[in-house]
Amino acid sequence: MESDSDIKATPKGFHCLLCNVNLPNSSSLEQHVKGRKHQTLRSVRDTRKSQEEHSVFVSGIKPHISQTDITKHFQQFGPVADVIMDKDKGVFAIVQFSETESLQATLSCLEHQMKGMKLRVKPREKKEFKFVPKKRSDAEKMQEVLDRLKPQLCQLLSVDAQMQCVVERFQLGENERKTRSLLVQLLQEVFIEFFPDSQILPFGSSVNTFGIHSCDLDLFLDLENTKVFQARAKSTTEQAGEGTSDDGRSEDSILSDIDLTTASPAEVLDLVAAILKRCVPSAHKVNVVSSARLPVAKFHHRELNLQGDITINNRLAVRNTRFLQLCSGMDDRLRPLVYTIRYWAKQRQLAGNPSGSGPLLNNYALTLLIIFFLQNSEPPVLPTVEQLKDMACEEEECVIEGWNCTFPSQPISVPPSKNTQDLCTLLSGFFSFYAKFDFASSVISVREGRALPITDFLGQKKEKEAMQEEQPTRTPHHSPKLAPLNLLDPFELSHNVAGNLNERSQRCFQSECQEAEKYCRSLQYKRKSAKGKMWGLVRLFTPHGEVPHNKADSLTISIPFKSATLPEGLRNQLHMAGDDFRPLWFQKVCAAVEGVLTSVLRCHLAPSTGGEEMDASSASLNTSMNSSFGSVESQSDTSPTGTVKVGAKRLLSSGSDATVSPQGKKPRLAKRGKPDIPPWICMQKHMVWAGRRKVRRELIKDTDTRPEGSCMEMESQVTAHIIDKEPELKEPLEFTVQPQMVGGTESTKAVLKLEPTSDMTGVFNDFFHFLEVFLPKMVETLLEKEIGGV
């Protein structure tokens, strides 16, 4: 347990002085002390304390004195671990020794002379370590901005004018762009001294025409020419012995300590961080994040109050920035849409991860979603990336890391769009488009301008292995990470730019789109209020409270289609099923649900048609489902197999009596996606949901670290124990379960509608709330083990 100096007892429990948190009991205190936050702060405190005990403060230094001069002077007292200089004024330094004896020897010296200067040396001041949490004021700042923006927006005459006003309010100003450009020039001058022929290239929000005030400055340090210079210099040195390279520049620099061709990105970025710390004025808080997908060196510029990121292996990001610049130049309506939707998404807490990583949409992913919608407008506002590739000339061909990144360099090369819709209509169309989008079964491709079936990516592992065997010399590209929202990068097709989203984030995004769609159909959105009330974007931006759920919604349990958690065998089956994967998956889910109710929770299950009790109900269930799916499969066999446009419905089979949609119209949705399954009548005689956690702990005689619903055998034992020990209900609980499949016009999922038919003891609500959490987890467990089809 932690020392008394960190933990203080209070009337309500304990208080951790180190982390500044309150803890209610000893158990919570023990978990906190072992936790990541406490251990990290403790380690940082110990490190800083050690640094203070081994450091001296040196003043009286002239600006022309270098770090090397100070190091040489103090090395006479012992090995020097580090020297931290005041870069802005150059009048003081902190010298850290490796050994305590060196520190004592330095302080015992009465006078320090260096290059004619008398240095003043004293022990480094010891400061109390205190954790200062970051201020969480983003929501307050957003509200302040909205409060200032409201009166101005309400006075404008149209939604289009409001959207243009949003752009003017948030976009980077001319002075901000010039300041960032000057900082890039400064960094270029610094880095070229250490990495000859290198180049600093800005990318991201600062230069892609969608930047906002205080957005990060993303930079790519291109070292390809430096690698060539280093190789040539080494070759020349080997021939001439030593000295200078053939272009007269000395290779006696930082390059002599590292081989850029073999060094890892983290090693190179460590050098970049050292240069930032010691050679770039006002650059502080420098650190390297080597665990990121693309390692990055982060820094903060004090005078500009600007956060900067430097990467060395992100050439594709520079090309992505050029693509967004092109899209912005092709149609003037893109920028107002992007600024408006980004602000709406931030107000709704759908986008903008505060720490850079999290389960929310990033700005790049949100911008691609907008571009994809515009590609699928009627007529299209923007062309697909494949179409842009065909418009490029031979000189504009570009391949980066094996990916085709070709598109025209100038917007004038792209024919103007025939779409004449105003911004108000397009904004409403964006919300309508994604309110009905089937995210679970689709992979969004901005490159092709259509949604690819998720089944195309479920069986890619074996296909790629076979392709690799046929072409072993070809560099393989891995499949994208599947997630609740799948959005492929336009060029790096193995990268899902929305792969960080979890199920809740995707569900919230679609739910907010549905709410916005409803509002955009009202007159409050389209017409200015004559009474001075909020209208248009103001009401869209204003945060709303919890939306009340009706009774029908409260009695349904959703089991979403999660492609990422499916086992290999089931993924291959769904891949083979192609567009008809939904009935097969739904059959597996229904069998798993039945298994949970009968085998795990010991419910008595019977068909609604009045048959005998289903002790062996799997056969009856599968029979009824197979009869429903049989017609589905026969329909799919005769259905056309042409390319389906995003949002389009499938044609009915030729044998149906439905008329064919006119040419140019979207075909009518067939009823094949919702097989008619009779409801199940369930009866439960015991309160198997009460006290399960306590029983589970008793059975394994220890704390179970697995989440509830993670083990079918364990949960079955828990149910059996409750039935043996607890009395039956006075009156059995009877209820019906109606399974339904949803998909096509919204995210694919199985929906279970529960309705009590006999609840004399009033326990149905408790049982339902238990099933809301327990049932989806157990179904996922059974599907992962491929038990669902049993």
C-alpha angles and dihedrals in degrees: 000000000000123000120268091249091069100038123057125187116232133184089257098043128283139335124210108215092192096056097024095231134132120230123197102209147001094269092056090045092054092050091047094051090052092045128110097248096052094044092048094050091046091052092048091049092050091048093051092046090053091049092051092050091053099042139086130199114234123195136168093067122148119228093246093061112105131214090249091057092054092046092052092049096051096040087079087074096048143298113326115219098189144345120211114195133193098247096186099058103003095217102120141029140188115226117200119198127204094224134042091226090062090054092051092048091052094050092046090059106097097205133025116200121183125169092337094312127115110225123208111220126186137156114282113261112256113226127191111252111240129175111228110191119215114263111253097212101130093106092048092049091049090051092050090051091049092048090055092044098048100076092047094049094046091056094056120097103227143022088245090059090047091054092050088050090054089054093051091047098051107027122105112269124232093254091051091053092049091049092052090047091053091050090051089052091050092050090047091055092048098046096044088062090060100029107037115216092009121141134211112215122186119218138165129045096344092067108014092085093250099085123135133199113293095008116155122269106235115198135185117207105209109206100169094105090044090057089053091048091049093050092048092047092051091050092050092046092052090052098043098034101238139329126081135349123252093269092056097251119129118242090200092107141093088302090069089068099052140038106221094200094059103026118105120242090250092055092050092046090053087060090046090052091050090052091049092050097048107028110030114078115230093010110132141145088055117175139153120233102201095165094066122106086254110024113237140189110223127201140164124223106219100200095046094036086226131148115219134192125195123195129177102197104045104099091138090062090059089053091048088054091053088051092053090048089053093049090049091052094047095062129016092210094069098074096052090047093050095047092046097046093043091054091046090050092050092049089052092046091241097122141028114065105214096214096039093255128067144101097287130098116269121222094254093054091047091050091051090051089055092048090049091053091050090050088057098045118113105274099014118254094200130027124237121260089249090056090048090052090058091050094056122097125233093264090057096058111125132180120181122185090340095309121118106237098170121145136133116286094217130049090224088074091065120078112241119257120260090214111111100178116137124238093259092059094043093051091051089046092054092058092044092049095055096035088070099031119124100227096168096062099033139078110203113226116191087179093062096025094231142087112262117213112259088227089070088069100040096076099034096109096072093038092054092047090053091047090050090053090052094045107025093165093059116099106243122226115210122232118263119265107260116225139158087280117036116194118164122215109248092240111014094060093183092063121088102201090196094047091115093066119105126209093267093053092050092046092049091049093053093042092052090048089054092051091047091049091056091050093048089058091060128089090239088072099046104035131056114242113250089206095056095254125147113281141157115012094357094071090040091055096043111101113242132207128247113308109235114239120223122233094259092057093047092060098053129092118203124208107190125210105255110188094182095061099046117115120248095253094052092045090056092048092051091045090055090048090057114181090001093063095111098073091047093049091044090053090053091049094049091050089050092049090051090049092053093048096045106029102031105029096028095230117165106238126199134169117254091235091080100258127145122291112287104239087152095027098154092083093050093046094048091047092054092044094046090053089052093045093045092072089045093055093046089053093049091051091061098037120108116261101208124131111286119216119230112275093015120131124229121260119248117248119272090249094062124094094234119115121244116253116253118260112278092023124107110256119250118262114257118226091232093101094069112054114198107246118176116238120259122237110219131190126193121189100181137051092245091162096062120094097354095143093054092048091049091054091049092051096053094032091224141065109287110225093191117098119254111275095026098117124043094197093051093047091049090053090049090053092047091050092051092049091050096047104033127065122247122261113268088237121020117246111242125190141153128238118204113191116206134174121224124192147113098062094039138016113309113253143140113247121202115199112201124196127175116232098176121018106153093153095048097234100123096097092053091048092048094051089050091051092049090070103023101047100055091047093050092046090052089050092052093047091050089053090044090238091125093086094052 
